Amino acid sequence: MQSTWEEAHSVALRAYLDKGLSFAEIARALNRQFGTAYTRNAAIGRARRLGLSVPLRPSSDSVMGSPKRPDARRICRSRTRKLNHVPPKPSTPKPSALKPSIVERAEALRLRCVAITPRHLSLVDLEANDCRYPYGGDVEGDPITFCGHPRHEGSSYCLSHFHLTNLPEAATEPVARARTPLRLVEAA
């Protein structure tokens, strides 16, 4: 593969890298100096082809603490630890440290219901951004409807149903899946 980079351009690239310039700054300097149209990516590619080591710079994202995509396994482990956490027994407090009211930690409730009133939409009435949490269909002939509230980002369910279906104890217990055929409630 033939390179369009002249030797003088490569020498200048090395010099600018030694000065600690970024690749965008190097490309601009080379374009000013030689009247070329190199891009930042062209400068990066040439430096790699020349085998030049690129100094590691902290990215602006890591400095700013940019949000990362949540890792489901890490979140599940964290929730499990929080649910199973037993606070250490407090030592005998000093008389000056006693407060008029002592608050004790209540045992975590394990509810399997959600405080949300579903819209009971049929499959054909669901919009692209509606919650797909199913209701009904437990008894033969019972129609299946769906929640229909706005979906949580990255999920098929609204925020309440997302948390309901992603409980740590639900992830660890094996689920017996029934072989129930789905049927269309209403035709369009």
C-alpha positions as CSV (number, residue, x, y, z in Angstrom):
1,M,0.0,0.0,0.0
2,Q,1.5,3.3,-1.1
3,S,1.5,6.2,1.3
4,T,0.9,9.8,0.2
5,W,2.9,11.1,3.1
6,E,6.2,12.7,2.1
7,E,9.2,12.1,4.3
8,A,9.3,15.8,5.5
9,H,5.7,15.4,6.7
10,S,6.6,12.3,8.7
11,V,9.5,14.0,10.2
12,A,7.3,17.0,11.2
13,L,4.7,14.5,12.6
14,R,7.5,13.0,14.8
15,A,8.6,16.4,16.0
16,Y,5.0,17.5,16.9
17,L,4.4,14.2,18.8
18,D,7.6,14.8,20.8
19,K,6.3,18.2,21.7
20,G,3.1,16.5,23.1
21,L,0.6,18.0,20.7
22,S,-2.7,16.2,20.2
23,F,-3.4,14.6,16.8
24,A,-5.9,17.3,15.9
25,E,-3.3,20.0,16.7
26,I,-0.7,18.0,14.7
27,A,-3.0,17.8,11.7
28,R,-3.7,21.5,11.8
29,A,0.1,22.4,12.1
30,L,1.0,20.1,9.2
31,N,-1.7,21.6,7.0
32,R,-0.5,25.1,7.9
33,Q,3.2,24.2,7.3
34,F,2.8,22.2,4.1
35,G,-0.5,23.3,2.6
36,T,-2.0,19.8,2.9
37,A,-5.4,18.6,4.0
38,Y,-4.5,16.0,6.6
39,T,-7.2,15.0,9.2
40,R,-6.7,14.0,12.8
41,N,-7.4,10.4,11.8
42,A,-4.8,10.6,9.0
43,A,-2.2,11.8,11.6
44,I,-3.1,8.9,13.9
45,G,-2.9,6.3,11.1
46,R,0.5,7.6,10.0
47,A,1.9,7.6,13.5
48,R,0.7,4.0,13.9
49,R,2.2,2.9,10.6
50,L,5.5,4.5,11.7
51,G,5.4,2.6,14.9
52,L,5.4,5.8,17.0
53,S,4.3,5.3,20.6
54,V,1.4,7.6,21.4
55,P,1.5,9.2,24.8
56,L,-1.5,8.3,26.9
57,R,-3.6,11.2,27.8
58,P,-6.6,11.1,30.2
59,S,-9.7,11.6,28.0
60,S,-12.0,14.4,28.9
61,D,-14.7,11.8,29.5
62,S,-12.7,10.1,32.3
63,V,-11.9,13.5,33.9
64,M,-15.5,14.6,33.7
65,G,-16.9,11.3,35.0
66,S,-19.1,10.5,32.0
67,P,-22.0,8.1,32.8
68,K,-21.4,4.6,31.7
69,R,-24.0,2.1,30.6
70,P,-25.3,0.1,33.6
71,D,-24.0,-3.5,33.8
72,A,-27.0,-5.7,34.8
73,R,-24.9,-8.3,36.6
74,R,-23.1,-5.7,38.7
75,I,-26.4,-4.0,39.6
76,C,-27.9,-7.4,40.5
77,R,-25.0,-8.3,42.8
78,S,-25.2,-4.8,44.4
79,R,-28.9,-5.2,45.1
80,T,-28.4,-8.7,46.5
81,R,-25.7,-7.4,48.9
82,K,-28.0,-4.5,50.0
83,L,-30.9,-6.9,50.6
84,N,-28.7,-9.4,52.6
85,H,-26.7,-6.7,54.4
86,V,-26.9,-7.0,58.2
87,P,-25.8,-3.8,59.9
88,P,-23.1,-4.3,62.5
89,K,-24.2,-4.2,66.1
90,P,-23.5,-0.8,67.5
91,S,-21.2,-0.5,70.5
92,T,-22.5,1.0,73.6
93,P,-22.9,4.7,72.8
94,K,-21.5,7.4,75.0
95,P,-24.1,9.3,77.0
96,S,-23.3,12.4,75.0
97,A,-24.0,10.6,71.8
98,L,-27.5,9.4,72.7
99,K,-30.2,11.0,70.7
100,P,-33.8,11.4,71.8
101,S,-35.1,9.1,69.0
102,I,-33.4,6.0,67.8
103,V,-34.4,4.8,64.3
104,E,-34.1,1.0,63.7
105,R,-33.8,-0.5,60.3
106,A,-36.9,-2.3,59.2
107,E,-36.7,-5.7,57.5
108,A,-36.8,-5.5,53.7
109,L,-40.2,-6.2,52.3
110,R,-40.4,-8.7,49.5
111,L,-43.5,-7.5,47.6
112,R,-44.4,-8.9,44.1
113,C,-46.9,-6.2,43.2
114,V,-46.6,-2.8,41.6
115,A,-48.4,0.3,42.6
116,I,-49.4,1.2,39.0
117,T,-52.8,1.1,37.3
118,P,-52.3,-0.6,33.9
119,R,-54.0,0.9,30.8
120,H,-55.0,-2.7,29.6
121,L,-54.2,-2.1,26.0
122,S,-54.5,-4.9,23.4
123,L,-51.5,-6.0,21.4
124,V,-52.7,-4.1,18.3
125,D,-53.3,-0.9,20.3
126,L,-49.7,-0.8,21.7
127,E,-47.5,2.1,20.5
128,A,-43.8,1.8,19.9
129,N,-42.9,3.3,23.4
130,D,-45.6,1.5,25.5
131,C,-44.9,-0.9,28.3
132,R,-45.3,-4.6,27.2
133,Y,-45.9,-6.1,30.7
134,P,-48.8,-8.6,30.2
135,Y,-51.9,-8.9,32.3
136,G,-54.5,-11.7,32.1
137,G,-54.4,-14.9,30.1
138,D,-54.3,-17.0,33.3
139,V,-57.6,-18.8,32.6
140,E,-58.6,-20.2,29.2
141,G,-60.5,-17.6,27.3
142,D,-59.1,-14.7,29.5
143,P,-57.8,-12.0,27.2
144,I,-54.2,-10.8,27.5
145,T,-53.7,-7.1,27.8
146,F,-50.6,-4.9,28.4
147,C,-49.7,-2.2,30.8
148,G,-49.3,0.6,28.1
149,H,-47.5,3.2,30.3
150,P,-44.3,4.8,28.8
151,R,-41.3,2.4,28.6
152,H,-38.1,2.7,30.7
153,E,-35.1,3.4,28.5
154,G,-33.5,0.2,27.4
155,S,-36.4,-2.0,28.5
156,S,-39.7,-3.3,27.2
157,Y,-41.4,-2.3,30.4
158,C,-42.2,0.9,32.3
159,L,-40.0,1.8,35.3
160,S,-42.2,0.0,37.8
161,H,-42.5,-3.2,35.8
162,F,-38.7,-3.0,35.0
163,H,-37.9,-3.1,38.7
164,L,-40.5,-5.8,39.4
165,T,-39.0,-8.1,36.8
166,N,-35.4,-7.4,37.7
167,L,-35.4,-8.3,41.4
168,P,-32.3,-10.2,42.5
169,E,-34.3,-13.1,44.0
170,A,-36.2,-13.5,40.8
171,A,-32.9,-13.8,38.9
172,T,-31.6,-16.6,41.1
173,E,-34.7,-18.7,41.4
174,P,-35.4,-21.1,38.5
175,V,-38.6,-20.3,36.7
176,A,-40.9,-23.0,35.6
177,R,-42.1,-21.9,32.2
178,A,-45.6,-23.0,31.2
179,R,-46.3,-23.8,27.6
180,T,-49.3,-21.6,27.0
181,P,-49.9,-20.5,23.4
182,L,-50.4,-16.8,23.0
183,R,-53.5,-15.7,21.1
184,L,-54.4,-12.4,19.5
185,V,-57.2,-10.7,21.4
186,E,-58.5,-8.3,18.7
187,A,-57.8,-8.2,15.1
188,A,-57.1,-4.9,13.4
